[in-house]
Amino acid sequence: MEKIKGGCLCGKVSFEVKNSFDKLYLCSCKQCRQITGSAFASNLFVTVDGFDWLNG
Ligand SMILES: [Zn+2]
């Protein structure tokens, strides 16, 4: 089983995703541009069963 870990830059929040991603969606709506500070956000969609919070 493939596992991918991620989190914020300060390290207080981290998560782990098991299995593969369902979808990848590049969005350029106003909210995604403000959150990322760039022209678009890369959003990955996973199932609830495959997602675990590790910290935070
Ligand atoms: Zn968006």
N, CA, C, O and the ligand as a Tripos MOL2 file, in Angstrom:
@<TRIPOS>MOLECULE
protein
  225   223    57     0     0
PROTEIN
NO_CHARGES

@<TRIPOS>ATOM
      1 N           0.8450   -1.1930    0.0000 N.3       1 MET1
      2 CA          0.0000    0.0000    0.0000 C.3       1 MET1
      3 C           0.8830    1.2460    0.0000 C.2       1 MET1
      4 O           1.8160    1.3610    0.7950 O.2       1 MET1
      5 N           0.5820    2.1460   -0.8760 N.am      2 GLU2
      6 CA          1.3440    3.3840   -0.9800 C.3       2 GLU2
      7 C           0.8550    4.3860    0.0720 C.2       2 GLU2
      8 O          -0.3500    4.5830    0.2320 O.2       2 GLU2
      9 N           1.7970    5.0200    0.7890 N.am      3 LYS3
     10 CA          1.4480    6.0440    1.7700 C.3       3 LYS3
     11 C           2.2130    7.3240    1.4460 C.2       3 LYS3
     12 O           3.4040    7.2960    1.1360 O.2       3 LYS3
     13 N           1.5130    8.4260    1.5240 N.am      4 ILE4
     14 CA          2.1360    9.7250    1.2830 C.3       4 ILE4
     15 C           1.8680   10.6040    2.4970 C.2       4 ILE4
     16 O           0.7230   10.7280    2.9310 O.2       4 ILE4
     17 N           2.9180   11.2170    3.0490 N.am      5 LYS5
     18 CA          2.7630   12.1160    4.1880 C.3       5 LYS5
     19 C           2.8840   13.5690    3.7300 C.2       5 LYS5
     20 O           3.6230   13.8940    2.8010 O.2       5 LYS5
     21 N           2.1220   14.4370    4.4250 N.am      6 GLY6
     22 CA          2.1840   15.8530    4.1100 C.3       6 GLY6
     23 C           1.8850   16.6620    5.3510 C.2       6 GLY6
     24 O           1.5560   16.1010    6.3950 O.2       6 GLY6
     25 N           1.9980   17.9870    5.2490 N.am      7 GLY7
     26 CA          1.7000   18.8430    6.3810 C.3       7 GLY7
     27 C           2.0770   20.2730    6.1060 C.2       7 GLY7
     28 O           2.4960   20.6280    5.0040 O.2       7 GLY7
     29 N           1.9170   21.1040    7.1440 N.am      8 CYS8
     30 CA          2.2520   22.5140    6.9970 C.3       8 CYS8
     31 C           3.7470   22.7200    7.2440 C.2       8 CYS8
     32 O           4.4300   21.8230    7.7400 O.2       8 CYS8
     33 N           4.2390   23.8820    6.9020 N.am      9 LEU9
     34 CA          5.6740   24.1380    6.9910 C.3       9 LEU9
     35 C           6.1800   24.2160    8.4250 C.2       9 LEU9
     36 O           7.3440   23.8930    8.6650 O.2       9 LEU9
     37 N           5.3560   24.6330    9.3970 N.am     10 CYS10
     38 CA          5.8050   24.7300   10.7860 C.3      10 CYS10
     39 C           5.8350   23.3570   11.4650 C.2      10 CYS10
     40 O           6.4500   23.2210   12.5220 O.2      10 CYS10
     41 N           5.1960   22.3490   10.8950 N.am     11 GLY11
     42 CA          5.2350   20.9930   11.4170 C.3      11 GLY11
     43 C           4.1590   20.6660   12.4350 C.2      11 GLY11
     44 O           4.1020   19.5310   12.9080 O.2      11 GLY11
     45 N           3.2930   21.6250   12.7970 N.am     12 LYS12
     46 CA          2.2540   21.3650   13.7980 C.3      12 LYS12
     47 C           1.1160   20.5040   13.2500 C.2      12 LYS12
     48 O           0.4620   19.7850   14.0060 O.2      12 LYS12
     49 N           0.8840   20.5720   11.9760 N.am     13 VAL13
     50 CA         -0.1760   19.7940   11.3590 C.3      13 VAL13
     51 C           0.4400   18.8500   10.3280 C.2      13 VAL13
     52 O           1.1950   19.2720    9.4520 O.2      13 VAL13
     53 N           0.1040   17.5620   10.4500 N.am     14 SER14
     54 CA          0.5750   16.6050    9.4460 C.3      14 SER14
     55 C          -0.5010   15.5550    9.1950 C.2      14 SER14
     56 O          -1.3620   15.3140   10.0410 O.2      14 SER14
     57 N          -0.4390   14.9560    8.0600 N.am     15 PHE15
     58 CA         -1.4380   13.9520    7.6710 C.3      15 PHE15
     59 C          -0.7790   12.8770    6.8260 C.2      15 PHE15
     60 O           0.3450   13.0260    6.3440 O.2      15 PHE15
     61 N          -1.5160   11.7960    6.6650 N.am     16 GLU16
     62 CA         -1.0320   10.6870    5.8490 C.3      16 GLU16
     63 C          -2.1650   10.2350    4.9520 C.2      16 GLU16
     64 O          -3.3110   10.1340    5.3920 O.2      16 GLU16
     65 N          -1.8530    9.9640    3.7060 N.am     17 VAL17
     66 CA         -2.8370    9.4800    2.7450 C.3      17 VAL17
     67 C          -2.4240    8.0840    2.2970 C.2      17 VAL17
     68 O          -1.3140    7.8590    1.8160 O.2      17 VAL17
     69 N          -3.3610    7.1560    2.4750 N.am     18 LYS18
     70 CA         -3.1320    5.7910    2.0070 C.3      18 LYS18
     71 C          -3.9040    5.5840    0.7080 C.2      18 LYS18
     72 O          -4.8550    6.3060    0.4110 O.2      18 LYS18
     73 N          -3.4950    4.6300   -0.0210 N.am     19 ASN19
     74 CA         -4.1000    4.3320   -1.3300 C.3      19 ASN19
     75 C          -3.7860    5.4580   -2.3090 C.2      19 ASN19
     76 O          -2.9620    6.3240   -2.0150 O.2      19 ASN19
     77 N          -4.4070    5.4490   -3.4180 N.am     20 SER20
     78 CA         -4.0990    6.4470   -4.4290 C.3      20 SER20
     79 C          -5.1150    7.5860   -4.3800 C.2      20 SER20
     80 O          -6.1490    7.4790   -3.7200 O.2      20 SER20
     81 N          -4.8170    8.6460   -5.0650 N.am     21 PHE21
     82 CA         -5.7190    9.7840   -5.1270 C.3      21 PHE21
     83 C          -6.8580    9.4960   -6.0960 C.2      21 PHE21
     84 O          -6.6670    8.8610   -7.1330 O.2      21 PHE21
     85 N          -8.0520    9.9760   -5.7370 N.am     22 ASP22
     86 CA         -9.1920    9.8010   -6.6280 C.3      22 ASP22
     87 C          -9.1320   10.7520   -7.8090 C.2      22 ASP22
     88 O          -9.3570   10.3590   -8.9540 O.2      22 ASP22
     89 N          -8.8230   12.0240   -7.5130 N.am     23 LYS23
     90 CA         -8.8220   13.0370   -8.5670 C.3      23 LYS23
     91 C          -7.7990   14.1150   -8.2610 C.2      23 LYS23
     92 O          -7.4740   14.3500   -7.0970 O.2      23 LYS23
     93 N          -7.2960   14.7630   -9.2750 N.am     24 LEU24
     94 CA         -6.4640   15.9610   -9.1630 C.3      24 LEU24
     95 C          -7.1860   17.0660   -9.9100 C.2      24 LEU24
     96 O          -7.5830   16.8980  -11.0640 O.2      24 LEU24
     97 N          -7.3540   18.2080   -9.2340 N.am     25 TYR25
     98 CA         -8.1020   19.2950   -9.8430 C.3      25 TYR25
     99 C          -7.3450   20.5960   -9.6560 C.2      25 TYR25
    100 O          -7.0590   20.9880   -8.5250 O.2      25 TYR25
    101 N          -7.0190   21.2650  -10.7400 N.am     26 LEU26
    102 CA         -6.3880   22.5730  -10.6850 C.3      26 LEU26
    103 C          -7.4880   23.6210  -10.7340 C.2      26 LEU26
    104 O          -8.2650   23.6720  -11.6880 O.2      26 LEU26
    105 N          -7.5550   24.4720   -9.6840 N.am     27 CYS27
    106 CA         -8.6360   25.4480   -9.5880 C.3      27 CYS27
    107 C          -8.0640   26.8600   -9.4910 C.2      27 CYS27
    108 O          -7.1000   27.1000   -8.7640 O.2      27 CYS27
    109 N          -8.6600   27.7780  -10.2220 N.am     28 SER28
    110 CA         -8.1990   29.1660  -10.2070 C.3      28 SER28
    111 C          -9.2780   30.1120   -9.6860 C.2      28 SER28
    112 O          -9.3030   31.2860  -10.0560 O.2      28 SER28
    113 N         -10.1740   29.6070   -8.8250 N.am     29 CYS29
    114 CA        -11.2050   30.4740   -8.2450 C.3      29 CYS29
    115 C         -10.5380   31.4550   -7.2660 C.2      29 CYS29
    116 O          -9.3730   31.2850   -6.9060 O.2      29 CYS29
    117 N         -11.2800   32.4700   -6.8460 N.am     30 LYS30
    118 CA        -10.7360   33.5080   -5.9750 C.3      30 LYS30
    119 C         -10.1930   32.9240   -4.6670 C.2      30 LYS30
    120 O          -9.1200   33.3200   -4.2120 O.2      30 LYS30
    121 N         -10.9310   31.9810   -4.0600 N.am     31 GLN31
    122 CA        -10.5120   31.3820   -2.7900 C.3      31 GLN31
    123 C          -9.1970   30.6130   -2.9540 C.2      31 GLN31
    124 O          -8.2940   30.7600   -2.1310 O.2      31 GLN31
    125 N          -9.0820   29.8180   -3.9810 N.am     32 CYS32
    126 CA         -7.8610   29.0360   -4.1910 C.3      32 CYS32
    127 C          -6.6690   29.9450   -4.4840 C.2      32 CYS32
    128 O          -5.5520   29.6490   -4.0580 O.2      32 CYS32
    129 N          -6.8860   31.0380   -5.2000 N.am     33 ARG33
    130 CA         -5.7930   31.9760   -5.4680 C.3      33 ARG33
    131 C          -5.3520   32.6730   -4.1810 C.2      33 ARG33
    132 O          -4.1580   32.8920   -3.9810 O.2      33 ARG33
    133 N          -6.3090   33.0280   -3.2940 N.am     34 GLN34
    134 CA         -5.9530   33.6990   -2.0410 C.3      34 GLN34
    135 C          -5.2290   32.7440   -1.0940 C.2      34 GLN34
    136 O          -4.2540   33.1420   -0.4570 O.2      34 GLN34
    137 N          -5.6800   31.5020   -0.9860 N.am     35 ILE35
    138 CA         -5.0810   30.5350   -0.0690 C.3      35 ILE35
    139 C          -3.6390   30.2330   -0.4550 C.2      35 ILE35
    140 O          -2.7640   30.1530    0.4070 O.2      35 ILE35
    141 N          -3.3930   30.0650   -1.7460 N.am     36 THR36
    142 CA         -2.0560   29.6720   -2.1930 C.3      36 THR36
    143 C          -1.1660   30.8550   -2.5300 C.2      36 THR36
    144 O           0.0550   30.7100   -2.5820 O.2      36 THR36
    145 N          -1.7550   32.0310   -2.7620 N.am     37 GLY37
    146 CA         -0.9590   33.1810   -3.1720 C.3      37 GLY37
    147 C          -0.4000   33.0260   -4.5690 C.2      37 GLY37
    148 O           0.6040   33.6450   -4.9220 O.2      37 GLY37
    149 N          -1.0550   32.1940   -5.3630 N.am     38 SER38
    150 CA         -0.5960   31.9860   -6.7400 C.3      38 SER38
    151 C          -1.7950   32.0190   -7.6850 C.2      38 SER38
    152 O          -2.9060   32.3480   -7.2700 O.2      38 SER38
    153 N          -1.5730   31.6830   -8.9340 N.am     39 ALA39
    154 CA         -2.6310   31.7650   -9.9390 C.3      39 ALA39
    155 C          -3.6490   30.6390   -9.8250 C.2      39 ALA39
    156 O          -4.7560   30.7580  -10.3520 O.2      39 ALA39
    157 N          -3.2940   29.5390   -9.1410 N.am     40 PHE40
    158 CA         -4.2250   28.4220   -8.9970 C.3      40 PHE40
    159 C          -3.7840   27.5390   -7.8330 C.2      40 PHE40
    160 O          -2.6740   27.6800   -7.3200 O.2      40 PHE40
    161 N          -4.6750   26.6160   -7.4170 N.am     41 ALA41
    162 CA         -4.3510   25.6320   -6.3890 C.3      41 ALA41
    163 C          -4.4260   24.2470   -6.9990 C.2      41 ALA41
    164 O          -5.2560   23.9870   -7.8700 O.2      41 ALA41
    165 N          -3.5600   23.3620   -6.5410 N.am     42 SER42
    166 CA         -3.6060   21.9580   -6.9560 C.3      42 SER42
    167 C          -4.3310   21.1840   -5.8610 C.2      42 SER42
    168 O          -3.7840   21.0060   -4.7720 O.2      42 SER42
    169 N          -5.5390   20.7240   -6.1260 N.am     43 ASN43
    170 CA         -6.3710   20.0450   -5.1370 C.3      43 ASN43
    171 C          -6.4210   18.5500   -5.4220 C.2      43 ASN43
    172 O          -6.7400   18.1300   -6.5340 O.2      43 ASN43
    173 N          -6.1000   17.7470   -4.3990 N.am     44 LEU44
    174 CA         -6.1750   16.2970   -4.5270 C.3      44 LEU44
    175 C          -7.3780   15.7980   -3.7520 C.2      44 LEU44
    176 O          -7.6270   16.2610   -2.6400 O.2      44 LEU44
    177 N          -8.1170   14.8790   -4.3040 N.am     45 PHE45
    178 CA         -9.2930   14.3060   -3.6570 C.3      45 PHE45
    179 C          -9.0110   12.8600   -3.2940 C.2      45 PHE45
    180 O          -8.5680   12.0710   -4.1290 O.2      45 PHE45
    181 N          -9.2770   12.5130   -2.0100 N.am     46 VAL46
    182 CA         -9.0540   11.1530   -1.5290 C.3      46 VAL46
    183 C         -10.3070   10.6890   -0.7880 C.2      46 VAL46
    184 O         -11.1720   11.4970   -0.4500 O.2      46 VAL46
    185 N         -10.3950    9.3950   -0.5410 N.am     47 THR47
    186 CA        -11.5110    8.8780    0.2440 C.3      47 THR47
    187 C         -11.2270    9.1280    1.7300 C.2      47 THR47
    188 O         -10.0700    9.2490    2.1310 O.2      47 THR47
    189 N         -12.2870    9.2030    2.5430 N.am     48 VAL48
    190 CA        -12.1430    9.4290    3.9820 C.3      48 VAL48
    191 C         -11.3710    8.2760    4.6220 C.2      48 VAL48
    192 O         -10.5630    8.4970    5.5240 O.2      48 VAL48
    193 N         -11.6140    7.0620    4.1640 N.am     49 ASP49
    194 CA        -10.9370    5.8930    4.7190 C.3      49 ASP49
    195 C          -9.4280    5.9410    4.5000 C.2      49 ASP49
    196 O          -8.6720    5.3640    5.2820 O.2      49 ASP49
    197 N          -8.9880    6.6120    3.4620 N.am     50 GLY50
    198 CA         -7.5630    6.6400    3.1450 C.3      50 GLY50
    199 C          -6.8290    7.8260    3.7250 C.2      50 GLY50
    200 O          -5.6510    8.0210    3.4270 O.2      50 GLY50
    201 N          -7.5040    8.6430    4.5620 N.am     51 PHE51
    202 CA         -6.8940    9.8660    5.0790 C.3      51 PHE51
    203 C          -6.8240    9.8090    6.6010 C.2      51 PHE51
    204 O          -7.8160    9.4900    7.2560 O.2      51 PHE51
    205 N          -5.6600   10.1170    7.1660 N.am     52 ASP52
    206 CA         -5.4900   10.1580    8.6300 C.3      52 ASP52
    207 C          -4.7080   11.3950    9.0360 C.2      52 ASP52
    208 O          -3.6710   11.7030    8.4500 O.2      52 ASP52
    209 N          -5.2130   12.1070   10.0510 N.am     53 TRP53
    210 CA         -4.4530   13.1870   10.6560 C.3      53 TRP53
    211 C          -3.4060   12.5810   11.5840 C.2      53 TRP53
    212 O          -3.7360   11.6990   12.3770 O.2      53 TRP53
    213 N          -2.1630   13.0230   11.5090 N.am     54 LEU54
    214 CA         -1.0990   12.5270   12.3840 C.3      54 LEU54
    215 C          -0.8230   13.4980   13.5140 C.2      54 LEU54
    216 O          -0.5120   13.0730   14.6260 O.2      54 LEU54
    217 N          -0.9280   14.7910   13.2560 N.am     55 ASN55
    218 CA         -0.7280   15.8440   14.2670 C.3      55 ASN55
    219 C          -1.6420   17.0140   13.9400 C.2      55 ASN55
    220 O          -1.9910   17.2450   12.7830 O.2      55 ASN55
    221 N          -2.0180   17.7380   14.9690 N.am     56 GLY56
    222 CA         -2.7900   18.9560   14.7810 C.3      56 GLY56
    223 C          -4.2700   18.7150   14.6050 C.2      56 GLY56
    224 O          -5.0350   19.6650   14.4370 O.2      56 GLY56
    225 ZN        -10.9880   26.9670   -6.1300 Zn       57 ZN57
@<TRIPOS>BOND
     1     1     2 1
     2     2     3 1
     3     3     4 2
     4     3     5 am
     5     5     6 1
     6     6     7 1
     7     7     8 2
     8     7     9 am
     9     9    10 1
    10    10    11 1
    11    11    12 2
    12    11    13 am
    13    13    14 1
    14    14    15 1
    15    15    16 2
    16    15    17 am
    17    17    18 1
    18    18    19 1
    19    19    20 2
    20    19    21 am
    21    21    22 1
    22    22    23 1
    23    23    24 2
    24    23    25 am
    25    25    26 1
    26    26    27 1
    27    27    28 2
    28    27    29 am
    29    29    30 1
    30    30    31 1
    31    31    32 2
    32    31    33 am
    33    33    34 1
    34    34    35 1
    35    35    36 2
    36    35    37 am
    37    37    38 1
    38    38    39 1
    39    39    40 2
    40    39    41 am
    41    41    42 1
    42    42    43 1
    43    43    44 2
    44    43    45 am
    45    45    46 1
    46    46    47 1
    47    47    48 2
    48    47    49 am
    49    49    50 1
    50    50    51 1
    51    51    52 2
    52    51    53 am
    53    53    54 1
    54    54    55 1
    55    55    56 2
    56    55    57 am
    57    57    58 1
    58    58    59 1
    59    59    60 2
    60    59    61 am
    61    61    62 1
    62    62    63 1
    63    63    64 2
    64    63    65 am
    65    65    66 1
    66    66    67 1
    67    67    68 2
    68    67    69 am
    69    69    70 1
    70    70    71 1
    71    71    72 2
    72    71    73 am
    73    73    74 1
    74    74    75 1
    75    75    76 2
    76    75    77 am
    77    77    78 1
    78    78    79 1
    79    79    80 2
    80    79    81 am
    81    81    82 1
    82    82    83 1
    83    83    84 2
    84    83    85 am
    85    85    86 1
    86    86    87 1
    87    87    88 2
    88    87    89 am
    89    89    90 1
    90    90    91 1
    91    91    92 2
    92    91    93 am
    93    93    94 1
    94    94    95 1
    95    95    96 2
    96    95    97 am
    97    97    98 1
    98    98    99 1
    99    99   100 2
   100    99   101 am
   101   101   102 1
   102   102   103 1
   103   103   104 2
   104   103   105 am
   105   105   106 1
   106   106   107 1
   107   107   108 2
   108   107   109 am
   109   109   110 1
   110   110   111 1
   111   111   112 2
   112   111   113 am
   113   113   114 1
   114   114   115 1
   115   115   116 2
   116   115   117 am
   117   117   118 1
   118   118   119 1
   119   119   120 2
   120   119   121 am
   121   121   122 1
   122   122   123 1
   123   123   124 2
   124   123   125 am
   125   125   126 1
   126   126   127 1
   127   127   128 2
   128   127   129 am
   129   129   130 1
   130   130   131 1
   131   131   132 2
   132   131   133 am
   133   133   134 1
   134   134   135 1
   135   135   136 2
   136   135   137 am
   137   137   138 1
   138   138   139 1
   139   139   140 2
   140   139   141 am
   141   141   142 1
   142   142   143 1
   143   143   144 2
   144   143   145 am
   145   145   146 1
   146   146   147 1
   147   147   148 2
   148   147   149 am
   149   149   150 1
   150   150   151 1
   151   151   152 2
   152   151   153 am
   153   153   154 1
   154   154   155 1
   155   155   156 2
   156   155   157 am
   157   157   158 1
   158   158   159 1
   159   159   160 2
   160   159   161 am
   161   161   162 1
   162   162   163 1
   163   163   164 2
   164   163   165 am
   165   165   166 1
   166   166   167 1
   167   167   168 2
   168   167   169 am
   169   169   170 1
   170   170   171 1
   171   171   172 2
   172   171   173 am
   173   173   174 1
   174   174   175 1
   175   175   176 2
   176   175   177 am
   177   177   178 1
   178   178   179 1
   179   179   180 2
   180   179   181 am
   181   181   182 1
   182   182   183 1
   183   183   184 2
   184   183   185 am
   185   185   186 1
   186   186   187 1
   187   187   188 2
   188   187   189 am
   189   189   190 1
   190   190   191 1
   191   191   192 2
   192   191   193 am
   193   193   194 1
   194   194   195 1
   195   195   196 2
   196   195   197 am
   197   197   198 1
   198   198   199 1
   199   199   200 2
   200   199   201 am
   201   201   202 1
   202   202   203 1
   203   203   204 2
   204   203   205 am
   205   205   206 1
   206   206   207 1
   207   207   208 2
   208   207   209 am
   209   209   210 1
   210   210   211 1
   211   211   212 2
   212   211   213 am
   213   213   214 1
   214   214   215 1
   215   215   216 2
   216   215   217 am
   217   217   218 1
   218   218   219 1
   219   219   220 2
   220   219   221 am
   221   221   222 1
   222   222   223 1
   223   223   224 2
@<TRIPOS>SUBSTRUCTURE
     1 MET1         2 RESIDUE 1 A MET
     2 GLU2         6 RESIDUE 1 A GLU
     3 LYS3        10 RESIDUE 1 A LYS
     4 ILE4        14 RESIDUE 1 A ILE
     5 LYS5        18 RESIDUE 1 A LYS
     6 GLY6        22 RESIDUE 1 A GLY
     7 GLY7        26 RESIDUE 1 A GLY
     8 CYS8        30 RESIDUE 1 A CYS
     9 LEU9        34 RESIDUE 1 A LEU
    10 CYS10       38 RESIDUE 1 A CYS
    11 GLY11       42 RESIDUE 1 A GLY
    12 LYS12       46 RESIDUE 1 A LYS
    13 VAL13       50 RESIDUE 1 A VAL
    14 SER14       54 RESIDUE 1 A SER
    15 PHE15       58 RESIDUE 1 A PHE
    16 GLU16       62 RESIDUE 1 A GLU
    17 VAL17       66 RESIDUE 1 A VAL
    18 LYS18       70 RESIDUE 1 A LYS
    19 ASN19       74 RESIDUE 1 A ASN
    20 SER20       78 RESIDUE 1 A SER
    21 PHE21       82 RESIDUE 1 A PHE
    22 ASP22       86 RESIDUE 1 A ASP
    23 LYS23       90 RESIDUE 1 A LYS
    24 LEU24       94 RESIDUE 1 A LEU
    25 TYR25       98 RESIDUE 1 A TYR
    26 LEU26      102 RESIDUE 1 A LEU
    27 CYS27      106 RESIDUE 1 A CYS
    28 SER28      110 RESIDUE 1 A SER
    29 CYS29      114 RESIDUE 1 A CYS
    30 LYS30      118 RESIDUE 1 A LYS
    31 GLN31      122 RESIDUE 1 A GLN
    32 CYS32      126 RESIDUE 1 A CYS
    33 ARG33      130 RESIDUE 1 A ARG
    34 GLN34      134 RESIDUE 1 A GLN
    35 ILE35      138 RESIDUE 1 A ILE
    36 THR36      142 RESIDUE 1 A THR
    37 GLY37      146 RESIDUE 1 A GLY
    38 SER38      150 RESIDUE 1 A SER
    39 ALA39      154 RESIDUE 1 A ALA
    40 PHE40      158 RESIDUE 1 A PHE
    41 ALA41      162 RESIDUE 1 A ALA
    42 SER42      166 RESIDUE 1 A SER
    43 ASN43      170 RESIDUE 1 A ASN
    44 LEU44      174 RESIDUE 1 A LEU
    45 PHE45      178 RESIDUE 1 A PHE
    46 VAL46      182 RESIDUE 1 A VAL
    47 THR47      186 RESIDUE 1 A THR
    48 VAL48      190 RESIDUE 1 A VAL
    49 ASP49      194 RESIDUE 1 A ASP
    50 GLY50      198 RESIDUE 1 A GLY
    51 PHE51      202 RESIDUE 1 A PHE
    52 ASP52      206 RESIDUE 1 A ASP
    53 TRP53      210 RESIDUE 1 A TRP
    54 LEU54      214 RESIDUE 1 A LEU
    55 ASN55      218 RESIDUE 1 A ASN
    56 GLY56      222 RESIDUE 1 A GLY
    57 ZN57       225 GROUP 0 **** ****
